[in-house]
Structure formats: structure tokens, C-alpha cells
Amino acid sequence: MDIFDGFPLLSLLIFLPFFGAVFVFLIPQTPGKTEKNIKNTALFIAGCTFMFSLLIWGQFDPSLGSYQFVENKEWLPGLNIRYSLGIDGISLFFVLLTTSLIPLCILGSWESIKHQQKEFLIFLLVLETFILGAFCVLDLLLFYIFFEGTLIPMFLIIGIWGGERRIYAAFKFFFYTLTGSIFMFIAILFLYFKTGTTSIPDLALYPFESSLQVWLWLAFFASFAIKLPMFPFHTWLPEAHVEAPTVGSMILAGILLKMGGYGFLRISLPFFPEASYRFAPYVCGLSIIGIVYASLVALVQRDIKKLIAYSSIAHMGFVTLGIFTFQREGLNGSILQMLSHGVLSSGLFLCVGILYERVHSRDIEAYGGIVSFMPLFSVFFMSLILGAIGLPGTAGFVGEFLVILGTFQVSPLMVVGAGFGIILSAVYMLGLYRKVVFGPVEKIRFQKLKDLSMREGSLLFFFVGCMFWMGLYPNSFIGALHQPISKILEYYGRQQDALVPIFKMKNSIVFNEREL
């Protein structure tokens, strides 16, 4: 990393897609090869961003407990607000998830986006800038700007290129997430006027009063719980997934939902430890309810996209469950669950898009016997299904197992509820596969179906490859997470004197059920 000391690596990473979007905008639109040139240009920019993120990963030192590649410049000096960037092991992998999915989304939309391709690609690159900014900033005001900035391009992607009810779904998505973020903005203003700073590292060390922590925690919770989304703040997600184009669903499930979990890890736990612990039983309870409820609703869905959308809600329940166990295993599991879900859900939505392009239906009952005509697709689809239900050796298993392990140290009863959700996920996902891929071939139109193209096969191969990589070698991720998770746990340890009535310290932080 010494080679790049003083070099603004993170700024270049964040704004490279934005400048690429400006360049795409300036390309004159003329008949002929212009559309292909625009797509190639956008893909090249997204690919360069991904390669740049790999360079940052290669220079990242997982043994360091501090933020790396830090940039700290005056932005609003009169208000003591700085342009501050930096990443640790947690944000590193969300950055890599973002930069890897965007070029795949561009390739996934190569044939499916028929109109206004130039505008679509511009919004996609701008969205990447906002997402990367949210994962890299170390200033709370900047975090809010990037966090909220994702709403605009995503709103337009759903509203312009979505399905028949796209306007309704886009506005529901926009107003739900905006409403929660209003509370976060009010809390940020309060924090600034109370402490005189919006620096995330500084605020994480500020000793907020217990009663104040409760209200501030609730304000941030409103935004992060809707973004994730948690039960019962989830109702915007199925509509958004169903009406969004395939690429929109891939980004929404693969990246945007993770910003809520990231907010809990970066802000809620370090800033408000007493309030986080005080509300943890309620969050875990809602997580279990969400896992079981979403799984039961998924069982009765006829729309493939809506089924996968409800499965996303169930999987996000494992994320909040793991975070609020305050166990190393649970925290590791929640992060790996977000990363694996980002890969698996994106791959599954891509599979739905591939089927829809051929059959023009998302109704499960419209399918049957696909394996006879699309054997290669059936293999990839089955692999992603097995990952989604947590088969050992896949990415889905590692995250869920660690969350269950961390939860068991807190409450064995909660493990029963989470385990029931895992069983239900196997029922509805394998049921989906059986109905779509196997069974009698009764639809004459299926005889004209073509198997995967080289482009589609390459995309699914990437998703399946990442799934097995994370499942078979999870330590390549867990190793970099050790220091930032230790920092969270050590922070709680430093507060032990003040938190004796709430915390019980025995090597790790566990719930003191008698106190609760």
C-alpha cells in the first residue's frame, strides 16, 4: 500500500463510473453502430472500475485494525465537515460486490433493454457511483448524500424500464425509503449540533447518554430497516422486484438491500451500544417473524419473481438476526449472508429474466419440462437453487450456519424459528425448480426454446463460481473481517463499566436474559 500513499484511490474508484456516465452522455446518438458503441463503452468503464477495485483489494492489509486508503480533505471548513474516505474489511467486500455486479448487469441487459439504452446505462453508472460512495465515506453527512442518491437512478430504472405497474412500484419504493431517511437526516443534524462533527470514527467514540441513544437509534433504525428491508417494513420490495427490469432486480437484491445491513454495522452498533443492546431482543424477534412469514408467503406465490423477492426478505432476516446477537460468529455470518445473497439472488433474477425473454411469462404454472430444451440452463439454475437453500459447500450455507451458531449462544429458542425458515426455503425453492424444470412438456411453444447463449452462460458461470468459492473457501473473506469485527466487540468491552446493568461480559458479549 506504500506505493499508493497519498494517491486518491477511493475517489477515483467512486467517481470513475460517474465520469464514464458523462462520457456516454456525450456520445452522439446516430443510427447504425451507435447503440453498440454506447454499450461497449459503458461495459468498458464498469470493467475498469472492477479491475480498479481488485487493485485496492490486492493492496489491502487485513491485519490492520484501522481504516485504509484514507482521504481526509477540507470540504465545508466553516462547519467542520470534511470530505473523508476510508475502507475496512467490511466495506471492502461490499465495494467488490458492487463493482463486480454492475458489469454483469450491463451484460445482462445487452438484449433485454430495447429502448433508451443510452439513458439506461447512464443511470446504471451513476447508481454505481452513489453505492460506492456510501460504502467508502467516513463522514455522516456524505454518507446520507450517497445513501439517498441511490434513490433517484433506481426510481428511474424501475419507472421507465419496468413492467405494467412500474409507476406505482417506483413511487412506492421511493416514498418508503425516503420516509425512513427523513428520520435519519434529523438524527444527523442533531448529532452535528450536539457534537460539532459528522465524522463517523469520532462519533463512534462519543459517549452519548442512554436516554438519547434510544431516540437516535430509532431514527437510524427507521431508515436501515426499510432499506434492508425488515418485517414489517418490507411491503415495498415485492412490488419493486416484480415491476423492475431484470437488471433492476439484480441491483436491488444484490447491492441496494445490503446498504441497510451495512448501516447497522457502521453506525447503529458503534454509535449507540446501549440502545443497540436494549433493542436487540426485539430486532431478533422481528427477524425470526420475518424469516418464517416471508417463507410462508413465498410458498403460495405463482409469480417466480415475487417468490424470489419474498425469499430475499427471509434471507435478510438472517442478516439482522446475526448482527444483533453481538457474537463474532453472528457478525461474520451476517456479512457473509449479505455477500452470498448478493451473488445468489442476482443469479436467480438473471435466470428469471432469461426465461421471461423466451416465454414472456413469470407464472410458474406456465412452465414445465424445461430441462428437455434447456439442459445447460437447468444445471446452472439448480446450482443457484441449492445455494439459496444453504446446501453445504455453497455460499448460502456458510452465512446461515454462522448466524445460527451465533444465535444459539444467545437463545436456542430463536434457532428453532430460524431453522424452520431454512426448512421452508428448501420446500418453496425446490418446489419452484420441480415445477419449472421437470414435469410433462405440455406447452408446444417450448419446442422452440433455445438453451443459453455464450453471454448468458458466462454470466451464470460467474455467479455459480462465486457461490462455490465462498462456500468452499470462506476464510478468504472471514480473514479480512476479523479486525473490524474485533473493533466492534472491543468497543463494547471499553464501555463495560457503563454497561454493567445491560451487558454480561464473558469473553464475548451475550444477552443477560435475567436483566431483560
N, C-alpha and C positions, 0 to 999 in steps of 0.2 A: 504493500500500500504506500510505501515511502516514495515510489516513483511518481505517484499522483498527488502528493501532498500539495495543497494549495490549488489544485485543479478542480473546478466546479463540476464534478462528475454527476451529482444528483440533479443539478439544474439542467444540465444537458440532457439527461435521461428524461426528465419531466417534460421539457419544452420541445424536444425533438419532434414528437408527434404533432404538436401544435403548429410548428413551423412547416412541417410536412403538409398539414391541412391547408395552410395558407398557399403553399406551392401548388397543391392540387386545385385550389380555387382559381389560381391564375392561369391554369391550363385552358386555352380556348377550346370551346366545345364546338366541333365541326363534325359533319357526317363522315363515316369511314372508320378509321382505326382509333379515333379519339377515345372512345369508351374503354377500349383495351389498354391504351396507354395510361389512362387515369387509374385503372385497376392495378396495372403493373407498378405504377408509381407509388400508390398507397401501400401495396404489398411490400415494396422495397423499403419504404420508410418504417413500416411496422417491423419488418425483419431486421433492419439496422438497430431499432430500439431494443429488440430482443437480444441481439448479439451484444449490444452495449450493456444490458443487464447481466449477461453472462460474464462479461469482463469484471463488473462490480462484484459478482459472486466469487470469481476467482481471486480477487484482491481482498475479500472479506476475511477477517480473522475471528473465528468462532470462540477463541479463548479469551477475548476481551469482553469485559462487562459493560463498557461504555458505548455510547453511540459512535458510529464510524462514518467517515466521509462527511464530517460536519462542515456546514457552511453557515456562517453567522455574520450577517451584514445589517447595517442600519437601514430601516425601511420607513418607519414613522418615528424619528428620534424624539420628537416632542411628546409623544405618547408612550415612549419606552416599549415600542412594538418593533420587533426585529424580523428580518427575513432569515429564518433559521431552519436548516435541513439537517437530517441525520437518520441513519437506519441502525437497527439492531437485528438480531436473528429472527425476531417475529416479523418485522416489516419487510425484511429481505425476501422471504418466501412469498409474501403477498405481492411484492413487486414482480418477482419472477412469474407468478401465476398470471398476472395481468399482461406482462409483455409477451408471454407465450400464447395466450388465448387470442389476443387481438389479431395477429396474422392468420391464425386458424379461422377466425370469424370472417376475415376478408376472403379467404379461400372458400369458406362455406357458403358465402353469399355470391360466389362467382357467377352462378347461373340463376339463382333464385330471385335476386333483385332485378326486376325488369325495367323499372322506370326510375328516373332521377338518381342514377347510380353515383354521379359525382357528389351530389349533396349528401347521400348516404355515407359515403366514405369519408367526407369531411367531418360529419358528426361523429363518426366512429373514432377518428383520430383525436378530435377534441375531447371526446369522452375519455380516451386513454390518458390524456394529459391530466384531467381532473382526478382520475382514480390514482394515478401515480403520485400526484401531489398530496393527496390525502394520506397516503401510506408513508410519505417521506418527511412531512413537515414536523417541526418541533415547536411550533407556535400555535396556540389555541385558536386565534383569530384566522390565521391562514388555513388551519385545519377546517374550520367552519366554511370558509370560502370554497375550498376544493370539494369538501363533503357535499355542500349544496349545489356546487357547479355541475355535478353529475346529473342532476335532475333535468336540466334543460336539454342536452342532447338525447338522453334516454326518453324523455317525453316526446320529442320529435320523431325518434326512431319508431316508437310504438304508434304514435298518432298518424304518421304519414305512410308507413310501410306495413302496418298491422292488418288485422282481419276486419270483418264487418263491423264489429263493435269496438273498433280501435280508439275512437274518440272518447267513449265512456271509460275504457280501461286506462287510457293515458291520463285523463283528468283525475281518476280515482287514485292512480299511482302518485301523481304529482301532489295532490292535496293531502293525502295521507302522510307522505313523507315530509312535506313542508310543514304540516301542523306540528308534528313531533319536533322538528328542528327549530321552530319558534321558541319552544321552551329551552332548548339548548342555547340559543342565542342570548336569551335573557340571562341564563346562568353564566355565560361567558362574560357578559357585561358586568354582572355582579362580582365575579371573580376579579375582573380587572380593577374595578373601583375599590375593592377591599384590599387587594394585594399590590396593586400598581404594576402588575406584569401579566403577560399572557404566555410566558414561557412554560412549556409543558414540563421540562425537567425541574424547574423551580417550583411550580405549583404542586408537583408530586411530593415535595418535601415540606410544604406549608402545613402547619398544624391547625386545621380547621376545627371549630367547635363541633361537638357531637350533634347538637340540635341543628346546626347549619348544614352539616354534612347530609342529613336526611333530605332536606329540600333540594339541595344541589344535586344529590344522587338521583332523585326522582326526575329532575328536569332533564338530565342527560339520558336517563333510562327511557324516557318517552321517545327520544329520537332513535336511540340504538335498538330498542325493542321493536319499533315499527320497521326499521331498515332491515333487521335480521331475516324474517320477522318472527316474533314470538307470538304464541297463543296468548290472548285473544286479539292481537293486533295484526293478524295475518290476512284479513279478508281481501286486501288489495292484490295479493300475489297471484292467486289462481287466475283472476281476470287478466292481469298483465301478461302472464305466461301464455294464456290461450290466444290472446289477440296479437301479441308481439310476433314479428317475423322470427324465423328460426334463429338467426344471429342475435336478435334482441333477447330471446330466451336464454341463449348460451351466455351472453354477457351478464344478464340479470342474475341467473342462478350461479354462474361460475365465479363472478367477481363482486357485483354490487352488494349481494347479501352479506358478504364477508366483512364489509365495512362496519356493520353493526357489531359483530363479534370483536373486530379489531378495536372499536371504540371502547368496549368494555375492558379490554386488556390494557389499552394505552391510557385511558382516562379514569373510568369508574373505579377500578381496583386500586390504582396508586393514589388517586386524589382523595378518595373517600373510603378508607379502610373500615372504619367503624360502621358506616351506613351500609357498605357492601356486605359486611358480615351479618348485620342486623336483618337485611332483606334477603339474604341468601336462601333461607328455607322456603320463602315464598316464590323466589325465582325458580328454584329447583322443583317445587311443586307444580308451577305453571309449565315447566319444561316437560315433566312427566305427562301431564294432562295433554300438552300439545303433541307429544310423540304418539300417544295412544289415539287421541281424537283424529289427528291428521291421517294416521294409518287406517282407521276405521272408515273415514270418508273416502280415502283412496280405493278401498275395496269395492265401492259401489260406482266408481266412475266409468263412463263409457268413452270419454274423450281421452286419448292417450296423453296429450299434453297436460290436461288437468290432473291426471293420475300422477304424472311425474312431478307436477307442481306441488301437490299435497305431500308427496314423498320428500320433497325438499324441506317443507315445513317440519316434518318429523325428524329429518336429519339435523336441522338447525336446533331442534330441541336438545339433541345430544351435545351441541356446542355450548349452550348456556348451562346445561347441567354440569359439564366438565369444568367450565370456568368458575362456577360458584361452589365447587367443592373445596377450593383453596388447597388442593393437593397437587403435587408435582405431576403425578400420573394423569390427573384430570385435566390440568392445564395443557400438558403435552398432547393429550388425546383430543382436546377441543380444537387446538390449532391444526393437528393432522386431519381431524374430521373436516374442517373447513377446506383444507387443501385438497383432500381426496374428493370431497363433494364438488369442488370446483371442476375437477377433471371429469368425474363420473357423470354429473348432471349435464355438463356441456356436451359430452359424448352422446348421452341418451337423447338430448334435444336435437342433436345433429341427426341421429338415427330417425327420429320422428320426421324431421324435415326431408330426409331422403325418401322416406315412404310417401310423404304427402306430395312431393314433386311427381311421383309416379302414379299414385292412386287418387290424389286430390280428396282425401278423406282422413280424418283423425278418429273416426268412430271405430272402436275395437271390433265391433260386430261386422264391420265391412271387410275384415281380413280373415285369412285362413290359408294354411298351406304355402306360405311364402318361401319356405325352405326349398321347395321344388324348383323355384325360379331364381331365388337369390341366396344360394348356399353360403357364399362368402359373407354377405351381409348378415346372415343368420349367426355365423360364428362370432363376428365382432359384437353383434347385439347381445348374444348370450354372455360373452365375456363381461360386458359392461353391466348386465343384469346381475351377474354373480358378484361383481364388485359392489354394486348398490346394496345387496343384501348382506354384505360383510363376510363373504367366503374367505377362510384363512388363506393367506398368500396374496390377497388383494389389498388395495389401499383402504377400502371401506372397513376391513376387519381391524386394522391397527388402531385407527382412531376410536372406533366403538369399544374395543377391548380396553384401551387405556382409560376411557371415560368410565366404563363400568368398574374398572379396578379402583379408580379414584373415588367413585361414588360409594363403593362397598365399604370403604374406610369411614365414610360419613354416615350412611344409613343403608343397611342391607335391604330394607323395605323398598327403597327407591329403585334398587337394582331389579326387583321383581317387575315393577312397572316398565322400566326401560327394556328389560328382556322380553316382555310381552310385545312391546313395539317392534323389536327385532323379528320376532316370530311373524307378526302381521306383515312386516315388509317382505318377508320371504313369500308369504301367501299371495299378496297382490302383484308383486313383480314377476314371480314365476307363472302366476295365472295370466298376466299380460303376455308373457312370452309364449305360453302354450296356445293362447287364442290367436295370436298374430302369426306365429311361425309354423305351428303344426295344425293338424286337423285336416278335414277333407277340403279339397280345392273345388269350391262351388262357383267361383266367380270367373267367368270366361275371360274377362279383361286381364286377369293375372297372367294369362299365357303370353302377353306382350311385354311383361316386365323384364327389365334388364338388370343384371347384377351391378355391383359397384363399379364405377369408373375408377381410373387411376387416381384422380384427385380425391374422390370420396374415400377410397380405400386407404390412401396415405394419411388422411386426416384421422380416420378411425384407428389406424395402426398406432398413431402417435398417442391417442388417448388410452388405448389398451396398454401400450408400452409403459406409459407413465403410471398407470394403475398398478402394474406388476412391480415396477421399480419401487414405488412407495410401499407396496405390500411386502416385498421380499427383502428390502434393504432400508427400513425406516430410520436407522441410525444416521443415515446421511442427512436427515432433516432434524432428528432429535438432538444431535450433537450441537448444532448451531443454536438450538432453543435453550440449552442448559443455562447459559449465563443470564439472558433476560428473564427467564422464569425464576432463577435464583434471586435475581434482583427484586422481583415482586415479593417473594417469600421472605427475603431478608428485610425488606421494608416493613413488613408486618411484624417481624421479630423486633425491630428497633422501637416499635410502638408498644411493645409488650407491657410496659409499666402502666401506660394509659389505658390499655385494653384488657386488663386482667378480668374485669367483670364479664367480658364478652368472649374473649379468646381463651382457649386452653392449649398451651404450647407443650407438645411432646414430639420433639424433633421435626414435626410438620404441624400445620395448622388444621385442626379438626373441630367439628361442631361440639360444643358442650351442651348436650341435649337437656341437662338439668337446668342450666341457666336459661334456656329458651322455653 
